[in-house]
Amino acid sequence: MHFLSLQSHVAYGYVGNRAATFPLQRLGHEVWAVNTVEFSNHTGYGAWRGRVAPADQVGDIVHGIEALGLLKRCDALLTGYVGDAALADVVLDTARRVREANPRAVWCCDPVLGDVDTGLYVRPGIDAFFRERAIPACDLVTPNHFELEHLTGRTVATLDDALAAARMLLAGPKLALITSLRRTDAPAEQVEMLAVGREAAWRIATPLIGFDVAPNGTGDAVAALFSAHWIESGDVAFALGKAASSIFAVLEATRAAGERELQLVAAQDRLVAPPRRFVAEAL
């Protein structure tokens, strides 16, 4: 398959396009990566260098890809971190162009806003863009626990809370994938993902791997992996199982190496063929 991916880029580490591109390529897919920011490292380190890509630059790159006649071959659009509200129109315009060229293309929108340990870390207006414009227009939305609460204005403490909040996002998307769900009515030593559609839902749980500093980019990698498996197979439960098993294997390797950054390259064989398989259950 062919993916057009509008996400952040870091020279060091694995978030955004750096977390999505290699896993997709390792699965055999082509990725056309367009960077919305160019940073030395992700902002979780507290200091970084680089800048947000100008909106016209990002748009020009997309137009160049379109001029080659490639958008008709695009199977999926991945969008993630939007560094500036000026990029919002570019993201929406790109989605429109992709769908005009290939009406079967799937838009996976990862509404990157923040996390439970950092709070909101995007510029003003980005959350409103995702809530009011991007999510209603996409096919798949992939918030983490914090983002689900922020986007819906609901506290998510239980499974019922999570299901109800996820369904609030389905006015446009066919499916919501909730990553890194931690709820009070589940064992503390596990972490879950939920895939919630309009008529069905699936849950998968993996053991919680402890880190002194949790690696960033896990959600970016999961969104890419799940999208690829879902589009290719059409089977939500299968895609959920594959994505959860792969990211668990990568996180195990990351902890074993004592590294802060996801060990996607070192664990690439485990990413493709995870030694431990997890199976999603229908709810």
C-alpha positions in Angstrom: 0.0 0.0 0.0 0.9 3.7 -0.3 0.7 6.1 2.6 0.9 9.9 2.6 2.0 10.9 6.1 1.8 14.5 7.3 3.5 14.4 10.7 6.3 15.9 12.8 10.0 15.0 12.2 12.9 14.8 14.7 16.5 14.2 13.8 17.0 12.2 17.0 14.5 9.8 18.3 11.2 8.3 17.1 8.0 10.3 17.1 5.7 11.4 14.3 6.9 10.4 10.9 10.0 8.8 12.4 7.8 6.5 14.5 5.4 5.8 11.6 7.5 5.5 8.5 9.9 2.7 9.4 7.3 0.3 10.8 5.2 0.8 7.7 8.2 0.3 5.4 9.2 -2.8 7.4 5.7 -4.2 6.8 6.3 -3.7 3.0 4.4 -0.4 2.5 5.5 2.8 0.7 5.4 6.0 2.7 5.6 9.6 1.4 6.5 11.5 4.5 5.8 15.2 4.6 7.1 16.9 7.8 5.0 19.5 9.7 7.9 20.4 12.0 11.7 19.9 11.8 13.1 19.5 15.3 16.3 18.2 16.7 14.4 16.0 19.2 10.9 15.7 20.6 9.8 18.3 23.1 9.6 15.8 26.0 13.3 16.5 26.6 12.4 20.1 27.6 14.8 21.6 25.1 15.0 21.3 21.4 16.1 23.2 18.2 14.3 23.6 14.9 11.1 25.1 13.7 7.6 24.5 12.6 7.3 24.1 8.8 5.6 27.0 7.1 2.1 26.1 5.9 2.9 27.1 2.3 5.9 24.8 2.3 3.9 21.8 3.5 1.2 22.6 0.9 3.8 22.9 -1.9 5.3 19.5 -1.1 1.8 17.9 -1.2 1.1 19.7 -4.5 4.4 18.4 -5.9 3.4 14.8 -5.0 0.0 15.5 -6.7 1.7 16.9 -9.8 3.4 13.5 -10.3 0.0 11.8 -10.4 0.7 9.9 -7.3 -2.4 10.7 -5.2 -4.5 8.3 -7.2 -2.2 5.6 -5.8 -2.5 6.8 -2.2 -4.3 4.2 -0.1 -4.2 6.2 3.2 -3.5 9.6 4.6 -1.9 9.7 8.0 -2.0 13.0 9.9 -0.6 13.7 13.4 1.1 16.6 15.2 0.1 20.0 13.8 2.7 22.5 15.0 0.7 25.6 14.1 -3.0 26.4 13.4 -2.0 27.8 10.0 -1.3 24.2 8.9 -5.0 23.2 9.6 -6.2 24.3 6.2 -3.3 22.5 4.5 -4.2 19.2 6.3 -7.9 19.5 5.2 -6.9 20.5 1.7 -4.6 17.5 1.5 -7.4 15.2 2.6 -9.7 16.7 0.0 -7.1 16.2 -2.8 -6.4 12.6 -1.8 -10.1 11.7 -1.7 -10.7 13.3 -5.1 -7.9 11.3 -6.6 -8.8 8.1 -4.8 -12.3 8.0 -3.2 -11.3 4.7 -1.5 -8.4 6.3 0.4 -8.7 6.2 4.2 -7.8 9.2 6.4 -6.4 8.2 9.8 -6.3 11.3 12.0 -4.2 11.1 15.2 -5.3 14.2 17.2 -2.0 14.8 18.9 -2.7 17.2 21.8 -0.9 15.9 24.9 -0.8 13.0 27.4 -1.6 12.2 31.0 1.9 12.9 32.2 2.4 16.2 30.3 -1.0 17.7 29.9 -1.8 19.8 26.8 1.4 20.6 24.8 0.1 22.1 21.5 -0.4 25.7 20.5 -3.8 27.5 21.1 -6.4 26.5 18.5 -5.0 23.1 17.6 -7.5 21.3 19.9 -10.4 23.2 18.3 -9.1 22.3 14.9 -9.1 18.6 15.6 -12.5 18.7 17.5 -14.4 20.8 15.0 -12.8 20.3 11.6 -10.5 17.3 11.3 -12.2 14.6 13.3 -15.7 15.0 11.7 -14.0 14.6 8.3 -11.7 11.6 8.9 -12.3 7.9 8.7 -10.3 6.7 11.7 -9.4 8.8 14.8 -6.8 7.6 17.3 -6.7 9.6 20.5 -4.9 8.4 23.7 -6.6 8.5 27.0 -5.8 12.1 27.8 -6.9 13.2 24.3 -10.1 11.3 24.5 -11.0 13.2 27.7 -9.9 16.6 26.3 -11.8 16.2 23.0 -15.0 15.1 24.6 -15.0 17.0 27.8 -15.7 13.8 29.7 -13.8 12.0 32.5 -12.9 8.5 31.4 -12.5 6.3 34.5 -14.3 3.1 33.5 -14.9 0.9 30.5 -18.4 2.4 30.1 -16.9 5.9 30.3 -14.4 5.0 27.5 -17.0 3.5 25.2 -19.4 6.4 25.7 -16.7 9.0 25.1 -15.3 7.2 22.0 -18.8 7.0 20.5 -19.0 10.8 20.8 -16.3 11.1 18.2 -18.1 8.9 15.7 -20.2 11.6 14.0 -17.8 11.5 11.1 -15.3 8.7 11.6 -16.2 5.0 11.1 -13.9 4.0 13.9 -12.1 5.3 17.0 -9.0 3.7 18.3 -8.3 4.6 21.9 -4.7 4.0 22.8 -3.0 3.6 26.2 -6.3 3.4 28.1 -5.9 3.2 31.9 -9.2 2.8 33.9 -10.1 2.3 37.5 -12.1 -0.9 36.8 -9.3 -2.8 35.3 -6.1 -4.4 36.8 -3.4 -1.7 37.5 -0.7 -3.8 35.9 -2.2 -3.7 32.4 -2.8 -1.1 29.7 -5.5 -1.4 27.1 -6.6 -0.3 23.6 -10.2 0.0 22.5 -11.4 0.0 18.9 -15.0 1.4 18.9 -17.3 1.5 15.9 -20.9 2.6 15.6 -22.2 -0.9 16.1 -19.4 -2.9 17.7 -16.3 -2.5 19.9 -13.2 -4.5 20.7 -10.8 -4.4 23.6 -7.2 -5.7 24.0 -5.0 -5.6 27.0 -1.2 -6.0 27.4 1.0 -6.0 30.5 2.1 -2.6 31.6 5.8 -2.2 31.1 7.4 0.2 33.6 9.8 2.9 32.5 11.5 5.6 34.5 10.7 7.9 31.6 8.1 6.5 29.2 9.1 6.5 25.5 7.4 9.0 23.3 6.0 8.0 19.9 4.2 4.9 20.9 0.8 6.3 19.8 2.3 7.4 16.5 3.6 3.9 15.8 0.3 2.3 16.9 -1.8 4.5 14.7 0.4 3.6 11.7 0.4 -0.1 12.4 -3.3 -0.4 13.1 -4.2 1.6 10.0 -2.1 -0.6 7.8 -3.5 -3.9 9.2 -7.0 -2.6 9.2 -7.0 -1.2 5.7 -5.3 -4.3 4.4 -7.5 -6.9 6.1 -10.7 -5.1 6.8 -10.8 -6.8 10.2 -10.7 -4.6 13.2 -10.0 -7.3 15.8 -7.1 -8.7 13.7 -5.6 -5.2 13.2 -5.9 -4.5 16.9 -4.2 -7.8 17.8 -1.4 -7.2 15.4 -0.7 -3.6 16.4 -0.8 -4.4 20.2 1.5 -7.4 19.8 4.0 -5.4 17.7 4.2 -2.3 20.0 4.5 -4.5 23.1 7.5 -6.3 21.6 9.1 -3.0 20.7 8.5 -1.7 24.3 10.0 -4.8 25.8 13.1 -4.4 23.7 13.2 -0.7 24.6 13.1 -1.5 28.3 15.7 -4.3 27.9 18.1 -1.9 26.2 17.6 0.8 28.9 16.8 3.3 26.2 14.4 6.3 26.3 13.6 6.2 22.6 11.6 3.4 21.0 13.9 0.7 19.7 12.1 0.3 16.3 15.2 -0.5 14.3 16.8 -2.9 16.9 13.4 -4.7 17.4 12.3 -4.6 13.8 12.1 -8.4 13.5 9.9 -8.6 16.6 7.8 -5.7 15.2 7.0 -7.9 12.2 6.7 -11.2 14.0 6.1 -10.5 17.7 7.1 -13.4 20.0 4.0 -12.9 22.1 0.6 -12.5 20.5 -2.3 -10.7 22.0 -5.9 -11.3 20.9 -8.7 -8.7 20.9 -12.1 -9.5 22.4 -15.4 -8.2 21.2 -17.4 -6.2 23.8 
